Amino acid sequence: MGKVIVTGGQPLRGEVRVSGSKNGTLPLLAAALLVPGETIIENVPRIRDVMTMLEMLRALGAKWQWVGPGQLRIDASELRSTAAPYDLVRAMRGSFYVAGALLGRMREAEVPLPGGCVIGTRPVDFHLAGFRALGAHIEDEHGVMRAKASRLRGARIYLDPRYRSVGATINIMLAACLADGTTVLENASREPEVVACEEMLARCGAKIQGIGAATVVIEGVKRLHGTRVQAIPDRMEAGTFLVAGAISGGDVTVDNVRPDHMHAVVEKLQEAGFVVHHKGTALRTVGGRRPKAVDISTAPYPGFPTDLQPNFGVLAAVAEGTSVVEETIFESRFNYADELARMGANIRIVGRAAIIRGVERLYGAPVVATDIRAGSALVLAGLVAEGKTEVEGAEFLDRGYEDFVGKLRALGAQVERVEEQEAEVGACSH
């Protein structure tokens, strides 16, 4: 537990290197459970969610070790358990991916229903329906999902096109890779993180057609083998630093990105009046002027990502004019709105949209983060606010960003991390 304390008014300048993707790495770690041997994953971020997932792998019997900066060796030759510990699953939703991997390889899985950020209900109904279609018997009792199958058989599985569930797509693919026969998955998610998992499975010997497409065909195989893969860059971290550079009036280059993953974000920054340069694996955003109002509606990839909606909410809060920000994916994604209003933002929630009338400046205030992306948004708000902002809930940032405070400081931000005990001692000394 701790706080991030930000003193606003300093334009960010310089270059920052993006870490591996949180949302992209977690499925790769789960997929490694399908391999009765060694897998090497590179560009792995050292963040709390990754460490939680690694503890999950260890609890199930897999061995792992860091073999270099951002390099993990995982040996899942022998799994000793098919029951995922409750305390690990409740810590983050991504841990539920082990359900598909365990069911695929071991033909059974016992996994508590997941926890994580409080941004919406995010039910696992689609996951369970997919497991049933593959022939698994499912019991859901007292918050624990138990799946078992004497054998899994390929099936045609239709996901609701309104949601294009990332989690269900990944979990069903993990289970289907070692099933008998062919699975046709319609309305599959096309998020880059899903594609990265598909590509890893193919490198391990899975027979997958339609990688990156809405219809994915998986022909089951008897066994997968180890491989070496690299986690994709974190497009959410890249977007966060691009927005930070723009709204602070700075000049920030974000390196180690996949520009082809960033089209929707770059387009909205340009609509807001910012210049974004592209060179190789780097994007550079130049501020220097107040942003223009911009309307946003979140959508599955290649639409605008829900995880960057709060950061653009901060941009809209200091823009010229009125922005409408519509959230179509997570009903509680606007948890940051009341905290932003504390800082002087003119923001009103109407159903699943935020009406944000831009103000000339925000003011530092004590605020509380309730999830990963709300946390980063409130830190960004602190960067452009007058005075000092104290953001409680720094542990959420630890879950999704690698050395967030350190990277901001390297760009010139006046920001520091204070642990709870340290903050209390400081308060008592005055």
DOMAR-267752 format. One record per residue (C-alpha): residue in one letter; x, y, z. Coordinates in steps of 0.2 Angstrom, whole numbers, plus 2048, in hexadecimal, padded with zeros to 3 digits. Layout:
! DOMAR-267752
aXYZ/...
END
This chain:
! DOMAR-267752
m800800800/g8068117FC/k8048227F4/v80A82B7E4/i80D83D7E7/v80E8487D8/t81285B7D7/g80B8617C7/g81186E7BA/q8208657B3/p8208617A0/l82784F79D/r83584E791/g84083F78B/e83F82D786/v83681F78F/r83780C78B/v82780378C/s8277F2796/g81F7E2790/s80C7E1790/k8047DC7A1/n7F47D6797/g7FF7CE78A/t80B7C5796/l7FE7BC7A2/p7F67B1794/l8087AC78F/l80B7A67A0/a7FB79C7A1/a7FF795790/a81078F796/l8067837A1/l801779792/v81377578E/p81B766796/g82C76E795/e83577E795/t82E78F78E/i83879F78D/i82F7B078E/e8387C078B/n8337D278E/v82A7CD79E/p8257DC7A9/r8297DA7BB/i8197E07C2/r80D7DA7D0/d8017D17C4/v80F7C77BB/m8167C27CC/t8057BC7D2/m8037B27C2/l8147AA7C5/e8107A67D7/m80079D7CF/l80B7937C3/r81678E7D2/a8077897DC/l80277D7CE/g8137757CD/a81C77F7BF/k82D7857C2/w8347967BC/q8437A17BE/w8497B27B7/v8577AE7AB/g85B7C07A6/p8537D27A6/g8407CF7A2/q8447BC79D/l83B7AE7A5/r83E79B7A3/i82E7917A8/d82F77E7AA/a81D7767AB/s8237657A8/e81A75F7B8/l80A7677BF/r8067617D0/s7F57697D2/t7E676E7C8/a7DF77A7D6/a7E378C7D5/p7E57947E6/y7D77A07EB/d7E37AE7F1/l7EC7AF7E1/v7DC7AF7D6/r7D37BC7E0/a7E27C87DD/m7E07CA7CB/r7D47C47BD/g7E27BF7B1/s7E57B07BC/f7D57A87B6/y7DF7A37A6/v7E67947AF/a7D578C7AE/g7D678A79B/a7E878479C/l7E57777AA/l7D57717A2/g7DE76F791/r7ED766798/m7E775D7A8/r7D475B7A3/e7CF7637B3/a7D07747BC/e7CA77B7CC/v7CB78E7CC/p7C379B7D7/l7B97A97CE/p7C67B77CB/g7C87C87D3/g7D27D77CE/c7CE7E97CA/v7BC7EF7CF/i7B87F67BE/g7A97EB7BA/t7A17DA7BC/r7AB7D17AE/p7A27C07B0/v7AB7B07AA/d79B7A97A3/f7A27A9791/h7B179F797/l7A779279F/a79B790790/g7AB78D786/f7B1780791/r7A0777791/a7A077777E/l7B176E77E/g7A9761789/a7AE76679A/h7A27637A9/i7A17747B3/e79C7777C5/d79B7887CC/e79A7867DF/h79D7937ED/g7A779E7E0/v7B27907DA/m7B27897C8/r7B57777C6/a7B87707B5/k7BB75E7B0/a7BB7547A0/s7C074279C/r7C474978B/l7C275A782/r7BA75B771/g7BB769764/a7AC773762/r7A5782759/i7A4790766/y79B7A0763/l7A07AF76E/d7957BE770/p79A7CB763/r7957D976F/y7A47D577B/r7B17CC771/s7B87C6782/v7CA7C5783/g7CA7BA792/a7BE7AD78B/t7C77AD77A/i7D87A9783/n7D179C78F/i7C7793781/m7D7792776/l7E278C784/a7D577E787/a7D277A775/c7E5778770/l7E6766777/a7D4761774/d7CF753767/g7C975A757/t7C676C751/t7C077B75A/v7B978A751/l7B879A75B/e7AD7A7754/n7AD7B9759/a7BE7B7761/s7C77C6769/r7D47CE75D/e7DD7D876B/p7F07D8768/e7F27CE779/v7E77C0772/v7F17C0762/a8017BE76C/c7FA7AF775/e7F47A7764/e8067AA75D/m80E7A276C/l80279376C/a806790759/r81979175D/c81678476A/g80F77875D/a7FC77D75E/k7F377C74D/i7EA78D74C/q7E379573D/g7DC7A773D/i7E97AF749/g7E37C174B/a7D27BD743/a7C07BD74A/t7BF7AB746/v7CC79F74D/v7CE78D748/i7D7782754/e7DC770750/g7E0766760/v7F175E761/k7F775176D/r80675B775/l80E76C774/h820770776/g82B77E77D/t82F78E774/r8377A0776/v82B7AE775/q82B7C1779/a81D7CA781/i8167D8777/p8197EA77D/d80C7F1789/r8017FC77E/m7F880378E/e808809795/a80D811785/g7FD81A784/t7FE820796/f80F828792/l80A82F782/v7FB83878B/a80683D799/g81284678D/a80584E783/i7FA856792/s80A85B79C/g80F86678D/g81F85B78B/d82885177D/v82883F781/t82F830776/v82781F77B/d833811774/n8307FE773/v81F80076C/r8157F775F/p80E807755/d8027FB74C/h7F97F875D/m7F780B761/h7ED811752/a7DD81575C/v7E781E76A/v7F282875E/e7E382D754/k7DA835764/l7EA83E769/q7EB846758/e7D884A759/a7DD853769/g7E985E760/f7FA855764/v807850758/v80C83E758/h81C83874F/h82082674B/k83181F748/g83480D748/t82F806759/a82D817761/l81F824762/r822836767/t81584276D/v81785576E/g80D85F77A/g80E87277C/r7FB87777A/r7EB873783/p7E286477C/k7D2865772/a7C385C778/v7C284A771/d7B483D771/i7B882B775/s7AE81B775/t7B780C77B/a7B67FC770/p7BF7EB76E/y7CF7EC763/p7D27F4757/g7C7801760/f7CC80C76E/p7D280277D/t7C880378D/d7D8803798/l7DD814791/q7CC81C793/p7D08237A4/n7E182B79E/f7D7833790/g7CA83979D/v7D88437A5/l7DD84A794/a7CA84F791/a7CA8577A2/v7D686479D/a7D186678B/e7C9875782/g7B6870780/t7AB862785/s7B084F783/v7A4840783/v7AD830789/e7A2821787/e7A7810790/t7A0801788/i7AA7F3790/f7AB7F57A3/e79D7FE7AC/s7A78047BB/r7B680B7B1/f7B181C7B6/n7B68197C8/y7C38277C6/a7B78347C1/d7B283A7D3/e7C583B7D8/l7C88457C8/a7BA8517CD/r7C38537DE/m7D185B7D4/g7C58677CB/a7C085D7BC/n7AE8617B5/i7A984F7B2/r7978487B2/i7938357B0/v7838327A6/g78081F7A4/r78F81879C/a796828796/a7A083679E/i79C848799/i7AD85279C/r7AD86579A/g7C086A79A/v7C78767A7/e7D68807A5/r7DF8787B4/l7DD86A7C1/y7E286C7D3/g7EC8607DE/a7E28567EA/p7E28457F4/v7DA8387E9/v7D88257E9/a7DC8197DB/t7D080A7DA/d7D88017CC/i7E78007C1/r7E180C7B3/a7D98187BF/g7E98197C9/s7F381E7B9/a7E682B7B4/l7E78337C5/v7FA8347C5/l7F883C7B3/a7EB8497BA/g7F884D7C8/l8058517BB/v7FA85F7B3/a7F38657C4/e7F88747CD/g80086F7DE/k80285E7E5/t7F784E7E2/e7F883F7EE/v7F182F7E5/e7ED8217F1/g7ED80F7EB/a7FF80E7E3/e7FE7FB7E4/f7F27FC7D5/l8008047CB/d80B7F67D0/r8007E97C9/g8007F17B7/y80F7FC7B5/e8227F87B7/d82B8067C0/f81D8137BC/v8248207C8/g83681D7C3/k83281F7B0/l82882F7B4/r8368367BE/a8438337B0/l83783E7A5/g83984C7B1/a82984A7BB/q82884F7CD/v82183F7D4/e8268337E2/r8208237EA/v81C8237FC/e818813806/e80A814813/q815812822/e82181F81C/a81282B818/e80B82882A/v81C82C832/g81E83C828/a80C84182D/c81083E83F/s82084883E/h81885983A/
END
